[in-house]
């Protein structure tokens, strides 16, 4: 795989913190919010970096272990700077434990244009604060056929280092649409008027098989809430239906990532 990015920025914002003569300085002890302000994202590990490159993301600088330096220079084709450090020196520079052989800085994606959004099943996440859960849900959405992921208030940054690692960079290959509040929830229906379904254990909630009958040929937008307390009542009330995962006795809940994946599989395949 080779970088498809040209020398000029084509995907996001070229950050002034990257100095070609000293590519390592951009990796020194900065936090996610520092990179976000600079218009950059951090890509951790070969699989994530290669996925980003395949999605057309412009990598600007890469830090790797010496054994992989020649390979990354070949992949870069001169479109991004490459530096090398031993593992211990790399951890001392970036200030977190790291075992994946390579880190890269790339342009942060811009929000998708509403008119360019694809139609079909969709996922809405609301106040999903844990980046690992958020990343896992985005990865599942991508794998299970979601056309887009909408993020309401309170969600972790989908382009943060941990989120991207958990999503295996799937957040770079599926449209991620920000929603500023409950008044924008109807936008997640898309032009096709998706059935809006809340994942919520409330009176009247149904099992996935019943949702397919309600959809009557329409796609479904699944709305998933916070890991601990779920969705706000007003948001549940704004949906067309509520759905639950049927479970055996003795278990009262699932991790939000597991529950979301099960519901997407059941709902998207029945209503695609």
FENBELHU-V177364 format. One record per backbone hydrogen bond with DSSP energy under -1.0 kcal/mol. CO is the residue of the C=O (numbers start at 0). NH is the residue of the N-H. E is the energy in kcal/mol with one decimal. If there is no record, write none. Layout:
co:CO nh:NH e:E
co:CO nh:NH e:E
//
This chain:
co:14 nh:17 e:-1.2
co:18 nh:21 e:-2.3
co:21 nh:24 e:-1.3
co:23 nh:26 e:-1.8
co:24 nh:27 e:-1.3
co:26 nh:28 e:-1.0
co:30 nh:34 e:-1.9
co:31 nh:35 e:-2.6
co:32 nh:36 e:-2.1
co:33 nh:37 e:-1.3
co:34 nh:39 e:-3.0
co:35 nh:38 e:-1.4
co:38 nh:107 e:-2.5
co:40 nh:105 e:-2.1
co:42 nh:103 e:-2.3
co:44 nh:48 e:-2.4
co:45 nh:49 e:-3.0
co:46 nh:50 e:-2.2
co:47 nh:51 e:-2.4
co:48 nh:52 e:-2.4
co:49 nh:53 e:-2.2
co:50 nh:54 e:-1.3
co:51 nh:56 e:-2.3
co:52 nh:55 e:-1.4
co:57 nh:106 e:-2.4
co:59 nh:80 e:-1.7
co:60 nh:104 e:-2.9
co:61 nh:82 e:-2.8
co:62 nh:102 e:-2.9
co:63 nh:84 e:-2.3
co:64 nh:67 e:-1.8
co:65 nh:68 e:-1.3
co:67 nh:71 e:-2.2
co:68 nh:72 e:-2.2
co:69 nh:73 e:-2.0
co:70 nh:74 e:-2.3
co:71 nh:75 e:-2.4
co:72 nh:76 e:-1.2
co:74 nh:2 e:-2.9
co:75 nh:78 e:-2.6
co:80 nh:61 e:-2.2
co:82 nh:63 e:-2.3
co:85 nh:89 e:-2.6
co:86 nh:90 e:-2.3
co:87 nh:91 e:-2.1
co:88 nh:92 e:-1.7
co:89 nh:93 e:-2.6
co:90 nh:94 e:-2.1
co:92 nh:28 e:-1.8
co:100 nh:64 e:-1.7
co:101 nh:44 e:-2.8
co:102 nh:62 e:-3.4
co:103 nh:42 e:-3.0
co:104 nh:59 e:-3.6
co:104 nh:60 e:-1.5
co:105 nh:40 e:-2.3
co:112 nh:115 e:-1.6
co:113 nh:116 e:-1.3
co:120 nh:146 e:-3.8
co:121 nh:221 e:-2.5
co:122 nh:149 e:-3.2
co:123 nh:223 e:-3.0
co:124 nh:151 e:-3.3
co:126 nh:128 e:-1.2
co:127 nh:155 e:-2.4
co:129 nh:133 e:-2.6
co:130 nh:134 e:-2.5
co:131 nh:135 e:-2.3
co:132 nh:136 e:-2.3
co:133 nh:137 e:-2.2
co:134 nh:138 e:-2.3
co:135 nh:139 e:-2.3
co:136 nh:140 e:-2.6
co:137 nh:141 e:-2.3
co:138 nh:142 e:-2.3
co:139 nh:143 e:-2.4
co:140 nh:145 e:-2.8
co:147 nh:122 e:-1.8
co:148 nh:176 e:-3.0
co:149 nh:124 e:-2.7
co:150 nh:178 e:-3.1
co:151 nh:154 e:-1.2
co:152 nh:126 e:-1.3
co:156 nh:159 e:-1.7
co:159 nh:163 e:-2.8
co:160 nh:164 e:-2.0
co:161 nh:165 e:-2.5
co:162 nh:166 e:-2.5
co:163 nh:168 e:-2.3
co:166 nh:169 e:-1.7
co:168 nh:171 e:-1.9
co:169 nh:172 e:-1.6
co:174 nh:148 e:-2.6
co:176 nh:150 e:-2.7
co:180 nh:183 e:-1.9
co:181 nh:184 e:-1.5
co:183 nh:186 e:-1.6
co:184 nh:187 e:-2.1
co:185 nh:188 e:-1.8
co:186 nh:189 e:-1.3
co:188 nh:193 e:-2.5
co:189 nh:192 e:-1.4
co:194 nh:220 e:-3.1
co:195 nh:239 e:-2.0
co:195 nh:240 e:-1.3
co:196 nh:222 e:-2.9
co:197 nh:199 e:-1.2
co:197 nh:242 e:-2.9
co:199 nh:201 e:-1.5
co:201 nh:204 e:-2.1
co:205 nh:243 e:-2.2
co:206 nh:209 e:-1.4
co:207 nh:211 e:-1.2
co:209 nh:213 e:-1.4
co:210 nh:214 e:-2.4
co:211 nh:215 e:-1.2
co:214 nh:217 e:-1.8
co:218 nh:194 e:-2.6
co:219 nh:121 e:-2.0
co:220 nh:196 e:-2.9
co:221 nh:123 e:-3.3
co:222 nh:198 e:-2.9
co:223 nh:125 e:-2.4
co:225 nh:229 e:-1.4
co:229 nh:225 e:-1.8
co:231 nh:235 e:-2.1
co:232 nh:236 e:-2.5
co:233 nh:237 e:-1.1
co:235 nh:238 e:-1.2
co:240 nh:197 e:-2.8
co:241 nh:205 e:-2.7
co:242 nh:199 e:-1.2
co:247 nh:250 e:-1.2
co:254 nh:258 e:-2.9
co:255 nh:259 e:-2.4
co:256 nh:260 e:-1.9
co:257 nh:261 e:-2.4
co:258 nh:262 e:-2.4
co:259 nh:263 e:-2.5
co:260 nh:264 e:-2.4
co:261 nh:265 e:-2.4
co:262 nh:266 e:-3.1
co:263 nh:267 e:-2.6
co:264 nh:268 e:-1.4
co:266 nh:270 e:-1.4
co:267 nh:271 e:-1.1
//
